[in-house]
Amino acid sequence: MSFMDTLKGKLGMSKDKAADTAREHDDQIDSGIDRGAQSADSKTGGKHSDQIDSGADKAKGSMDDFGNQGGGEGSS
């Protein structure tokens, strides 16, 4: 079971509703990923900056992909 399936189950959302929510809050999700990456980089003293940046970029890309998979018919 993937992370998004687990999240969807815990939130009681359908996949389309979760995708709509991800699309609607894209900026906040990206900001949270950036804050997490900055915190991890700070905790490691910058030793793993490249890997952390790469992981954050992949996480953002995955969230964008997930948000784009929903039908999106009722979204604004």
MIZA-759109 format. One record per residue (C-alpha): residue in one letter; residue number from 1; y, x, z. Coordinates in nm, 2 decimals. Layout:
# residues N
   code   pos        Y        X        Z
      A   NUM        Y        X        Z
...
This chain:
# residues 76
   code   pos        Y        X        Z
      M     1     0.00     0.00     0.00
      S     2     0.33     0.14    -0.10
      F     3     0.64     0.17     0.12
      M     4     0.82    -0.10    -0.07
      D     5     0.52    -0.34    -0.03
      T     6     0.52    -0.27     0.34
      L     7     0.89    -0.33     0.36
      K     8     0.86    -0.65     0.16
      G     9     0.59    -0.77     0.39
      K    10     0.78    -0.70     0.70
      L    11     1.09    -0.87     0.57
      G    12     0.90    -1.16     0.44
      M    13     1.05    -1.13     0.09
      S    14     0.91    -1.18    -0.25
      K    15     0.92    -0.88    -0.48
      D    16     1.20    -1.04    -0.69
      K    17     1.41    -1.12    -0.38
      A    18     1.36    -0.76    -0.25
      A    19     1.47    -0.63    -0.59
      D    20     1.77    -0.86    -0.59
      T    21     1.87    -0.73    -0.24
      A    22     1.82    -0.37    -0.35
      R    23     2.05    -0.44    -0.65
      E    24     2.32    -0.61    -0.44
      H    25     2.33    -0.33    -0.18
      D    26     2.29    -0.03    -0.41
      D    27     2.59     0.15    -0.27
      Q    28     2.49     0.10     0.09
      I    29     2.13     0.22     0.01
      D    30     2.26     0.53    -0.17
      S    31     2.50     0.60     0.12
      G    32     2.22     0.58     0.37
      I    33     2.00     0.81     0.17
      D    34     2.30     1.06     0.15
      R    35     2.35     1.04     0.52
      G    36     1.98     1.10     0.59
      A    37     1.98     1.40     0.35
      Q    38     2.29     1.54     0.52
      S    39     2.14     1.50     0.86
      A    40     1.81     1.67     0.75
      D    41     2.01     1.95     0.58
      S    42     2.21     2.00     0.90
      K    43     1.90     2.01     1.12
      T    44     1.73     2.27     0.90
      G    45     2.05     2.49     0.89
      G    46     2.07     2.45     0.51
      K    47     1.75     2.64     0.45
      H    48     1.60     2.36     0.24
      S    49     1.91     2.22     0.07
      D    50     1.76     2.22    -0.28
      Q    51     1.45     2.04    -0.17
      I    52     1.64     1.79     0.04
      D    53     1.88     1.72    -0.25
      S    54     1.59     1.68    -0.49
      G    55     1.42     1.43    -0.25
      A    56     1.74     1.23    -0.21
      D    57     1.79     1.21    -0.58
      K    58     1.43     1.09    -0.63
      A    59     1.47     0.83    -0.35
      K    60     1.79     0.70    -0.52
      G    61     1.62     0.69    -0.85
      S    62     1.32     0.50    -0.71
      M    63     1.55     0.24    -0.55
      D    64     1.74     0.20    -0.87
      D    65     1.41     0.15    -1.06
      F    66     1.29    -0.10    -0.80
      G    67     1.61    -0.29    -0.82
      N    68     1.59    -0.31    -1.19
      Q    69     1.23    -0.44    -1.20
      G    70     1.32    -0.78    -1.06
      G    71     1.40    -1.07    -1.29
      G    72     1.76    -1.07    -1.18
      E    73     1.83    -1.41    -1.32
      G    74     2.02    -1.54    -1.01
      S    75     2.20    -1.22    -0.93
      S    76     2.57    -1.15    -0.97
